[in-house]
Amino acid sequence: MKKKRITAFFCAVLLLISLFAPSLSASAVNGKYLLLWPLPGYSGISAGFDDGRNHQAIDIPAPQGTPVIASAPGYVTSVYTGCTHNFGKSYNCCYSLGNHIKIQHTGSIGGMTYSTRYGHLTEVYVQPGQMVNAGQVIGTVGSTGYSTGNHLDFKFYIGNAVSDPGPYLQIPSDVHYTGSSWSQNSSYIQSLKSYNNFVYGGPDASYVPGYGGILTTITTTTGVVITAGQLYIENCTYPFLMKRGSKTAGVTGTIRSTVSNLTSVVLQIITPDNQAMASVVRSPQAPYFDISTVSSELKFPSLRAGDYIFEVFAADVSGEVRLVSQSFKVTDGDDMILVNENVIGDALRPGDDFPVRGEVIGINPVSSVTAAILSEDGKAVYSRTASPDSNRYDISGLDSALKFSELSDGIYTYKVSAIDSAGKTKVFINKRFYVSKKTLITGSVSISGLGWAGRASSNLASPYAYATLTAEPQISPENALIRYQWYADGTAISGATGQEYTVTSDKIGKKLSVSVTGYGDYFGALTSEQTNAVLDKDAVITDVVEKITGKPATYTVDLKELTISPALAGTSCGELLEKIVFSTELGAVYDKDDAVKKATDDLCTGDSVKTLLFGQITLARYYVVVMGDVNGDGKVTSADARAALQFAAKVETPAGLWYKKAADANHTGGITSADARRILRAAAKLETLDVK
């Protein structure tokens, strides 16, 4: 078995401090508050707002040390800097979000405040109460907390409710999916591209850095809102749904510049992962350009079934602007979609209204569209059906029949469905929501304290007996009143109602979880994922190594006493590291002077093996025990027998726990004259010590 090694490099990056950060500010453009992208230069997304695990944030990967900027001006409301475990891991070693910052921004959205939160940071450069500008460097990317790799966890709130930042965020033109297991990546990336928030407005004149234009907005005759300034597009239409081979995509629109001739126009079709399918480039050298004259060159009829994005770019003397980025679908069969819909939240207060918005589009004529509010038992409270007999239908026409503001306290479902002329039925929205005077808690709860020594993956080293686990809720509102309840295999543990829970031996073999429930003026419940089955503290490491290698461990680590299971005299450092659990994490044997020993050197009681972070920070030190080597010279001699006898007679005290273990030759947990006799017989070659 070859000795395992791992080399980690720690990269330091010099950052711009806030005094030299660009002084920008975010504001509203036609009711949309535009936030700066928080990681300039990094447009990949590894997890999104709708990734299926109640993540409700955007994960943006970048190298450790990459500067993170404030997305808008405001003041810092909270900061956490207590997490030092800054490396990729699949368990929660400390505070689950790691080092993080939350900023409440100036201005409002719909009369409510809005804020952003930045998680898993390496460095934090701001303090609570500090005012910041948009674009100011506030920290750096890291992997602190419950984080599998270096990335920024970016979360957005309107009032106390978590919201999708996409409609308010400056989206990079090359935004793309970079992960491997996020099932909703295609649809979410397309939605980001469709928001068209590619310009950035200032507070008064709406100055766009790098563009130099004054922003306004126009509404085309088709009802599409297009961001406009010196460059804009009018009367713009584009596809949402097409049948494969369709001869027309219905692309129209006129691009105009108010200051100069258009120097270039680009139309393109790309896939959600940014692969180019077709493009057209023109240099009009005129103040306007009709895109319908070249749309046929994009060859929409040749597209295979799948998801695509249609984009339009234009440039004049002021620079280039992306005017359109619209996702659309090509289908082989008969399909229907709902676009531009209004998404209802998880809860409404009595008297709150919810406007019904969206457009049903079908390959075949849509024969009926139904929007309904259902009670908890599935009965219609309010319902309306329309019979459009058209390929498109605006469901806002059903709005007046759905009286959300008249709903009493309870649990309801908002449902929108349609049937086409071929009899195909499709449900577009089927969302459960609450109506309550109380405030619904949202977010997540996780468990910290998993694994061993803050290093092992929680899916391998489960919590062991006598470990203390901590529930860490990440909820909105942050000041909500909550209660805790711990579970073993889904059954509530009596009396386990605190934020911390100490695992006891009767939970061995069971999976643990915790829930938080709102009370007082708050309601709702959030439950963590289950841990793996609890293992006995003495069996954890053996269990883990057997799962990894399929072979039993030769040497194990005592998690409670931070020692390595005893070795026999004459064992070399190399032999220990070759047969120790997680030798990739334990890089060398150190002597009493903390110097690295050679692989051929013999082990001595009191030597140590360190768990290192990037070869620099000692996370844990495990001490070596050589059976019978009481004085720590690596041999078993009469001097060791005398030392053991002195320990037994209380004449001397062992210098460390590892010396006490070395003297306990009978493995009884104490030191007696019998232990001294065994060591003396071993020194005289009359007996061989064992290493139970």
C-alpha positions in Angstrom: 0.0 0.0 0.0 1.6 3.2 -1.2 1.9 6.1 1.2 -0.7 8.7 0.4 0.2 12.3 0.1 -1.7 15.5 -0.5 -0.2 18.9 -1.3 -2.3 22.0 -0.9 -1.3 25.4 -2.0 -2.6 28.6 -0.4 -3.0 31.5 -2.8 -3.0 35.0 -1.6 -4.6 37.8 -3.7 -4.0 41.5 -3.2 -7.4 43.2 -3.2 -8.6 46.8 -3.8 -9.7 48.3 -0.5 -12.9 50.3 -0.3 -11.1 53.7 -0.7 -10.2 52.7 -4.2 -13.4 50.8 -5.1 -15.6 52.4 -7.8 -18.2 54.6 -6.3 -21.4 53.5 -8.0 -25.1 53.4 -6.9 -28.0 51.3 -7.8 -31.5 52.6 -8.4 -34.8 52.0 -10.2 -35.4 52.0 -13.9 -39.1 51.9 -14.7 -39.8 50.2 -11.3 -37.0 47.6 -11.5 -34.2 48.1 -9.0 -31.0 47.0 -10.8 -28.3 45.4 -8.6 -24.7 45.0 -9.7 -23.5 41.5 -10.3 -21.5 40.8 -7.1 -18.6 38.9 -8.7 -17.4 40.9 -11.7 -15.7 38.7 -14.2 -17.3 35.4 -13.0 -20.5 34.5 -14.7 -20.9 30.8 -14.0 -23.7 29.6 -11.7 -23.4 26.3 -9.9 -26.7 26.4 -8.1 -29.7 28.7 -8.6 -32.7 30.0 -6.8 -34.9 27.1 -7.9 -32.4 24.2 -7.6 -34.9 22.0 -5.9 -33.4 22.0 -2.3 -34.9 25.2 -1.0 -31.6 26.9 -1.6 -33.2 30.2 -2.5 -29.9 31.8 -3.5 -27.5 32.0 -6.4 -24.1 30.2 -6.0 -21.3 31.8 -8.1 -18.0 29.9 -8.2 -14.7 31.8 -8.2 -11.2 31.3 -6.9 -10.6 31.9 -3.2 -9.6 35.5 -2.6 -11.7 36.9 -5.5 -13.1 40.3 -4.5 -16.8 40.5 -3.7 -18.6 43.8 -4.3 -21.7 45.3 -2.8 -24.5 45.1 -5.3 -26.1 48.4 -4.3 -25.5 51.2 -1.8 -26.7 50.8 1.8 -25.5 50.0 5.3 -24.2 46.7 6.8 -26.7 45.1 9.1 -24.8 42.0 10.1 -21.4 40.4 9.8 -20.0 37.0 10.9 -16.2 36.3 10.8 -15.9 33.3 13.2 -15.3 30.5 10.7 -11.7 29.4 10.0 -12.5 26.2 8.1 -11.9 27.6 4.6 -11.8 24.6 2.3 -14.3 22.5 0.3 -16.3 20.0 2.4 -19.7 18.4 2.4 -20.4 18.8 6.1 -21.1 21.8 8.4 -18.0 22.5 10.4 -19.1 25.7 12.1 -21.8 28.3 11.2 -23.4 26.8 8.1 -23.2 30.0 6.0 -19.6 30.6 7.1 -18.3 34.1 7.2 -20.9 36.4 5.7 -22.3 39.9 5.3 -25.8 41.3 5.0 -26.5 44.8 3.6 -29.8 46.7 3.7 -30.0 48.9 0.7 -31.2 52.5 0.3 -34.6 52.9 -1.5 -37.4 50.4 -1.7 -39.3 47.9 -3.9 -43.0 48.2 -3.8 -42.7 50.2 -0.6 -40.6 47.6 1.1 -36.9 47.6 2.0 -34.6 45.2 0.2 -31.3 43.7 1.2 -28.6 41.3 0.0 -26.5 38.7 1.8 -23.0 37.4 0.8 -22.0 34.0 2.2 -18.9 31.6 2.6 -16.4 34.5 2.5 -12.7 34.2 3.3 -12.1 37.9 4.3 -14.7 40.4 5.5 -13.7 44.1 5.0 -16.8 45.9 6.6 -18.3 46.3 10.0 -21.9 46.4 11.2 -23.4 49.8 10.7 -20.9 50.8 8.0 -22.3 52.6 4.9 -21.1 51.1 1.6 -21.3 52.1 -2.0 -22.4 49.9 -4.9 -19.3 48.3 -6.4 -17.3 48.7 -3.1 -15.2 45.6 -2.3 -16.7 44.2 0.9 -14.9 40.8 1.2 -13.4 37.9 -0.8 -14.7 34.5 -2.0 -14.0 31.5 0.1 -15.4 28.1 1.3 -16.1 28.7 4.9 -19.1 27.0 6.6 -21.1 24.3 4.9 -19.5 24.7 1.5 -18.2 22.1 -1.0 -15.9 24.6 -2.8 -15.0 28.2 -3.3 -18.0 30.2 -4.3 -20.3 33.2 -3.3 -23.7 32.4 -1.9 -25.7 35.4 -3.0 -29.2 35.9 -1.4 -31.8 38.6 -1.9 -34.6 39.8 0.3 -37.6 42.1 -0.3 -38.8 43.1 3.2 -38.2 40.0 5.3 -39.0 37.5 2.4 -36.4 35.8 0.4 -36.9 36.6 -3.3 -35.3 35.6 -6.6 -32.7 38.3 -7.4 -32.8 37.6 -11.1 -35.4 40.3 -12.1 -33.4 42.9 -10.3 -29.9 41.8 -11.0 -27.4 42.9 -13.7 -27.0 39.6 -15.6 -23.7 38.9 -17.4 -24.2 38.4 -21.1 -22.3 35.1 -20.9 -24.1 33.8 -17.8 -24.0 30.0 -17.8 -24.4 26.8 -15.7 -21.2 25.4 -14.3 -22.3 22.6 -11.9 -23.2 19.0 -12.3 -26.3 18.1 -10.3 -28.7 21.0 -10.4 -31.8 19.7 -12.2 -33.3 23.1 -12.8 -30.2 24.8 -14.4 -31.6 25.1 -17.9 -34.8 26.8 -17.1 -33.3 29.1 -14.5 -30.4 30.2 -16.6 -32.9 31.0 -19.4 -35.0 33.0 -17.0 -31.9 35.0 -16.0 -31.1 35.7 -19.6 -34.7 36.8 -20.3 -34.8 39.6 -17.7 -32.7 41.9 -19.9 -31.2 43.7 -16.9 -27.9 44.2 -18.7 -27.7 47.9 -18.0 -27.0 49.5 -14.6 -28.9 52.6 -13.4 -27.7 55.4 -11.1 -29.9 57.2 -8.6 -30.8 60.4 -10.6 -29.5 60.6 -14.1 -29.3 56.8 -14.4 -25.8 56.9 -15.7 -24.5 53.7 -17.1 -20.7 53.1 -16.5 -19.0 52.3 -19.8 -22.0 53.3 -21.8 -22.5 57.0 -21.2 -26.3 57.1 -21.9 -29.3 58.4 -19.9 -31.7 55.5 -19.4 -35.4 55.6 -20.0 -37.8 52.9 -21.0 -40.3 52.4 -23.8 -43.2 50.0 -24.2 -43.6 48.6 -27.6 -46.9 48.0 -29.4 -46.6 44.3 -28.4 -46.4 45.2 -24.7 -42.7 44.3 -24.4 -40.7 46.6 -22.2 -37.3 47.3 -23.7 -34.6 49.2 -21.9 -33.7 52.2 -24.0 -31.4 55.2 -24.1 -29.3 56.3 -26.9 -29.7 52.8 -28.3 -33.1 51.0 -28.2 -35.4 48.7 -30.1 -39.0 49.3 -30.8 -42.0 47.1 -32.0 -40.0 44.1 -31.0 -41.4 40.5 -31.2 -39.7 37.2 -30.8 -40.6 33.5 -30.4 -41.6 31.8 -27.2 -42.6 28.4 -28.6 -42.1 27.0 -32.1 -42.8 23.7 -33.7 -39.8 22.1 -35.3 -39.5 23.1 -39.0 -41.8 26.2 -38.6 -41.1 28.6 -41.5 -41.3 31.7 -39.5 -40.3 32.7 -36.0 -42.1 36.1 -36.0 -39.0 38.1 -35.3 -39.5 41.9 -35.9 -38.2 45.1 -34.5 -36.4 48.3 -35.4 -33.1 49.2 -33.7 -32.5 53.0 -33.4 -29.7 55.2 -32.2 -30.4 58.8 -31.2 -26.8 60.0 -31.4 -25.1 58.3 -34.4 -25.2 55.7 -37.1 -25.4 52.1 -35.9 -21.9 50.6 -36.2 -22.9 47.0 -35.7 -26.0 44.7 -35.2 -25.7 41.1 -34.1 -28.6 38.6 -34.0 -27.8 35.1 -32.6 -29.3 31.9 -31.3 -27.5 30.1 -28.5 -28.2 27.2 -26.2 -28.6 27.6 -22.5 -25.0 26.4 -22.0 -23.8 29.2 -24.3 -23.2 27.2 -27.5 -23.7 29.3 -30.6 -26.2 27.8 -33.1 -26.5 30.6 -35.6 -25.6 34.3 -35.9 -26.0 37.3 -38.2 -23.7 40.3 -38.2 -24.4 43.6 -40.0 -22.8 47.0 -40.1 -25.7 49.3 -41.0 -24.0 52.7 -40.9 -27.4 54.2 -40.5 -29.4 55.5 -37.5 -31.9 52.5 -37.7 -32.0 48.9 -38.7 -35.0 46.5 -39.3 -34.0 43.1 -37.8 -36.9 41.3 -39.7 -34.9 41.7 -42.9 -32.2 39.3 -41.6 -34.1 37.0 -39.2 -34.5 34.3 -41.9 -30.7 34.0 -42.0 -30.8 32.5 -38.4 -32.5 29.5 -39.9 -35.0 28.9 -37.2 -36.7 26.0 -39.2 -33.4 23.9 -38.9 -33.4 23.9 -35.1 -33.8 20.6 -33.4 -36.3 20.2 -30.5 -34.9 21.8 -27.4 -34.4 25.1 -25.4 -32.7 28.1 -27.0 -32.1 31.8 -26.4 -32.6 34.5 -29.0 -30.3 37.6 -28.5 -29.9 41.0 -30.2 -26.9 43.3 -29.7 -26.3 46.7 -31.2 -23.6 49.3 -31.1 -23.1 53.0 -31.9 -20.4 55.4 -31.0 -21.3 55.0 -27.3 -20.6 51.3 -27.2 -22.5 48.0 -27.4 -25.8 47.1 -25.7 -27.6 43.8 -25.5 -31.2 44.7 -26.4 -32.9 41.3 -26.3 -32.2 38.0 -24.6 -35.3 35.8 -24.9 -35.5 32.1 -24.1 -37.7 30.0 -26.4 -38.6 26.4 -27.0 -38.6 24.2 -30.1 -40.8 21.1 -29.9 -41.4 18.1 -32.1 -45.0 17.6 -30.9 -47.9 19.6 -29.6 -46.9 21.7 -26.6 -48.2 24.6 -24.5 -46.2 27.0 -22.3 -46.9 29.8 -19.9 -44.7 32.8 -20.1 -44.3 36.1 -18.1 -46.4 34.7 -15.3 -46.6 36.3 -11.9 -45.3 33.8 -9.2 -47.3 33.8 -6.0 -45.3 33.7 -2.7 -45.7 31.2 0.1 -48.1 33.3 2.1 -50.5 36.2 1.9 -52.0 38.2 4.7 -55.8 38.5 4.9 -56.8 41.4 2.5 -53.7 41.0 0.3 -54.4 40.8 -3.4 -52.4 38.9 -6.0 -52.6 40.0 -9.7 -53.0 37.1 -12.1 -50.5 37.5 -15.0 -49.1 35.4 -17.8 -49.7 34.3 -21.3 -50.5 30.8 -22.5 -49.0 29.9 -25.9 -49.8 26.7 -27.7 -48.7 25.0 -30.9 -52.3 24.1 -31.5 -55.1 26.6 -30.6 -55.8 26.8 -26.9 -59.4 25.7 -26.4 -59.7 26.4 -22.7 -57.7 28.0 -19.9 -58.7 27.7 -16.2 -57.4 29.6 -13.2 -58.6 28.6 -9.8 -58.0 29.0 -6.0 -58.5 25.6 -4.3 -59.1 25.0 -0.6 -57.0 22.5 1.4 -59.4 19.7 0.5 -59.1 20.5 -3.2 -62.5 22.2 -3.7 -62.6 25.3 -5.9 -63.1 28.5 -3.8 -62.8 30.8 -6.8 -62.5 29.7 -10.4 -62.9 31.0 -14.0 -62.5 29.3 -17.3 -61.9 31.0 -20.7 -62.3 29.6 -24.2 -59.9 31.6 -26.3 -59.7 29.3 -29.4 -56.4 31.0 -30.2 -52.7 30.0 -30.1 -52.1 32.7 -27.4 -54.2 33.8 -24.4 -53.4 36.4 -21.7 -54.6 35.0 -18.4 -54.8 38.4 -16.8 -58.3 38.4 -18.3 -59.2 35.9 -15.5 -57.9 38.2 -12.7 -61.2 39.7 -11.6 -62.7 36.2 -10.8 -59.9 35.2 -8.4 -60.5 37.2 -5.3 -57.4 36.6 -3.3 -58.1 39.6 -1.1 -61.3 38.0 0.2 -59.7 34.7 1.4 -59.9 33.9 5.1 -57.1 32.3 7.1 -56.2 28.9 5.7 -54.2 26.8 3.3 -54.9 27.1 -0.4 -53.6 26.2 -3.9 -53.3 28.5 -6.9 -53.7 26.5 -10.1 -53.6 27.4 -13.7 -54.1 24.8 -16.5 -55.1 24.7 -20.2 -56.4 22.3 -22.8 -55.6 22.6 -26.5 -57.7 21.7 -29.6 -56.0 18.3 -29.7 -57.2 17.5 -26.2 -53.8 17.9 -24.6 -54.0 19.1 -21.0 -51.2 20.9 -19.2 -50.9 22.3 -15.6 -48.7 25.4 -15.5 -49.0 26.5 -11.9 -50.0 24.3 -8.9 -48.6 26.3 -5.9 -49.7 25.9 -2.3 -49.9 29.0 -0.2 -51.1 30.3 3.2 -53.3 33.1 4.2 -52.6 34.2 7.7 -52.3 37.2 10.0 -49.1 35.7 11.2 -45.7 35.8 9.3 -44.5 32.6 7.6 -40.9 31.6 8.3 -38.9 30.6 5.2 -35.3 29.4 4.7 -33.5 26.3 6.0 -32.0 24.7 9.0 -28.8 22.6 9.0 -26.8 20.6 11.6 -23.3 21.4 12.6 -21.0 19.2 14.7 -20.8 16.3 12.1 -17.7 14.4 11.3 -14.4 14.1 13.2 -12.0 16.9 14.0 -13.8 19.2 11.7 -12.5 17.5 8.6 -14.4 14.3 7.6 -17.3 14.3 5.2 -20.6 14.0 7.0 -21.7 11.3 4.5 -18.9 9.1 5.7 -18.3 10.0 9.4 -21.7 10.4 11.0 -22.1 12.0 14.5 -20.7 9.6 17.1 -21.9 9.0 20.7 -21.4 11.9 23.1 -21.0 14.5 20.3 -22.8 17.8 20.7 -24.7 18.8 17.6 -26.0 22.4 16.9 -29.1 23.4 14.9 -28.3 26.4 12.7 -31.4 28.0 11.2 -31.1 30.4 8.2 -34.5 31.9 8.3 -36.5 35.0 7.3 -37.5 37.0 9.1 -34.3 36.9 11.1 -36.1 37.9 14.3 -38.8 35.3 14.1 -39.7 33.4 17.3 -38.9 29.7 16.8 -38.9 26.4 18.7 -36.5 23.4 18.2 -37.3 19.7 18.1 -34.8 16.9 17.5 -35.7 13.6 15.9 -34.2 10.1 15.7 -35.3 8.2 12.6 -38.2 10.7 12.3 -39.5 10.2 15.9 -39.3 13.2 18.2 -36.7 12.8 21.0 -38.3 13.6 24.3 -36.8 16.7 25.9 -34.6 17.5 23.0 -36.0 21.0 22.3 -32.9 23.2 22.5 -30.7 24.5 19.8 -28.0 22.0 20.9 -28.4 18.3 21.3 -25.8 15.9 22.8 -26.0 12.5 21.2 -26.2 9.6 23.6 -25.3 5.9 23.1 -28.9 4.9 22.8 -29.1 6.7 19.4 -26.4 4.5 17.8 -27.8 3.3 14.5 -30.4 6.0 14.2 -30.5 9.0 11.8 -30.9 12.4 13.4 -32.7 15.6 12.2 -34.0 18.8 13.7 -36.9 21.0 12.9 -37.7 24.7 13.8 -41.3 25.9 14.1 -42.5 29.4 14.3 -44.6 30.6 17.2 -46.2 33.8 18.5 -46.7 36.0 15.5 -44.9 33.5 13.2 -45.8 30.1 11.8 -44.5 27.4 9.5 -41.9 24.7 10.1 -38.5 23.9 8.5 -36.8 20.5 8.9 -33.1 19.7 8.2 -31.9 16.7 6.2 -31.2 13.5 8.2 -27.7 12.7 9.2 -26.3 9.2 8.4 -26.8 6.7 11.2 -25.1 7.5 14.4 -22.0 5.4 15.0 -20.3 4.5 18.3 -17.4 6.9 19.0 -14.9 4.0 19.0 -16.2 2.6 15.7 -16.4 5.8 13.6 -13.0 5.8 12.1 -12.9 2.0 11.5 -16.3 2.2 9.9 -15.2 5.1 7.6 -12.0 3.5 6.4 -13.8 0.2 5.7 -16.3 2.1 3.5 -13.5 3.8 1.6 -11.0 0.9 1.2 -13.1 -2.2 1.8 -10.4 -3.2 4.3 -10.3 -2.9 8.1 -8.2 -0.1 9.6 -4.8 -1.0 11.0 -4.4 2.2 13.1 -7.3 4.3 14.2 -7.7 7.7 15.8 -9.3 8.1 19.2 -11.5 11.2 18.6 -12.1 11.9 22.3 -8.5 11.6 23.5 -6.7 12.6 20.3 -4.4 9.6 20.3 -3.5 7.0 17.7 -4.1 3.3 18.5 -0.9 1.8 20.0 1.9 0.6 17.8 4.5 -2.0 18.6 8.1 -1.0 19.3 10.2 -1.0 16.1 7.3 0.3 13.9 8.5 2.9 11.5 6.9 6.2 10.8 6.3 5.2 7.2 4.5 2.0 8.3 2.2 4.0 10.5 1.2 6.5 7.8 0.7 3.7 5.2 -1.9 2.1 7.4 -3.5 4.9 9.2 -7.0 6.2 8.6 -7.1 9.3 6.3 -3.3 9.3 5.8 -3.9 11.8 3.0 -5.0 14.3 5.7 -2.1 13.4 8.1 1.0 14.3 6.2 4.0 13.4 8.5 5.1 12.3 12.0 6.7 14.9 14.2 9.0 14.4 17.1 9.0 16.1 20.5 10.7 19.2 19.0 8.0 19.4 16.3 10.5 18.4 13.6 9.4 16.1 10.8 10.7 12.5 11.2 11.9 10.4 8.3 9.7 7.5 7.1 12.4 5.0 8.2 12.6 6.4 11.7 11.1 4.4 14.5 8.0 5.7 16.3 8.3 6.9 19.8 5.6 7.5 22.4 4.8 11.3 22.4 5.4 11.7 18.6 2.5 13.4 16.9 0.7 13.4 13.6 -1.0 16.7 12.6 -4.0 17.5 10.5 -3.1 20.5 8.5 -5.0 23.1 6.5 -2.9 24.1 3.4 0.2 22.8 5.2 0.1 25.8 7.5 -2.7 25.7 10.1 -2.9 22.8 12.6 -6.5 21.7 13.0 -5.8 18.8 15.3 -2.8 16.9 16.7 -2.9 13.2 17.3 -0.3 11.7 19.7 1.4 8.3 19.0 1.5 5.5 21.6 4.2 2.8 21.4 3.2 -0.1 23.7 5.6 -0.3 26.6 7.7 2.7 25.5 6.9 4.7 28.7 9.9 7.1 28.5 9.4 7.9 24.8 12.7 6.7 23.3 11.1 4.2 20.9 12.4 1.1 22.7 11.1 -1.1 25.5 13.7 -1.4 28.2 14.0 -1.9 32.0 14.0 1.9 32.2 10.4 1.8 30.9 9.5 -0.8 33.5 10.9 1.5 36.3 8.9 4.5 34.9 5.7 2.4 34.9 6.3 1.3 38.5 6.8 4.9 39.5 3.5 5.8 37.8 1.8 2.9 39.6 3.2 4.0 43.0 2.1 7.6 42.3 5.7 8.7 42.7 5.6 10.3 39.3 2.8 11.5 37.0 2.7 10.7 33.3 3.8 13.7 31.2 0.8 13.1 28.9 -2.1 10.9 28.2 -0.1 9.0 25.6 2.6 8.0 28.2 -0.1 6.7 30.5 -1.5 4.6 27.7 2.0 3.3 26.9 2.4 2.2 30.5 -0.9 0.4 30.6 0.5 -2.9 29.3 -2.5 -4.9 30.6 -5.0 -2.6 28.8 -7.1 -2.2 32.0 -7.3 1.5 31.9 -5.0 2.0 34.9 -1.3 1.5 35.8 -0.3 -1.2 38.3 2.8 -3.1 39.3 1.5 -5.9 37.0 2.0 -3.5 34.0 5.5 -2.8 35.1 6.3 -6.6 35.4 4.9 -7.1 31.8 7.1 -4.3 30.4 10.1 -5.7 32.3 9.5 -9.2 30.8 9.1 -7.6 27.3 12.5 -5.8 27.8 14.1 -9.2 28.7 12.5 -10.8 25.6 10.5 -13.1 27.8 7.1 -11.8 26.7 5.6 -10.0 23.7 3.3 -7.1 24.3 0.1 -6.8 22.4 -1.6 -3.7 21.0 -5.3 -4.2 21.7 
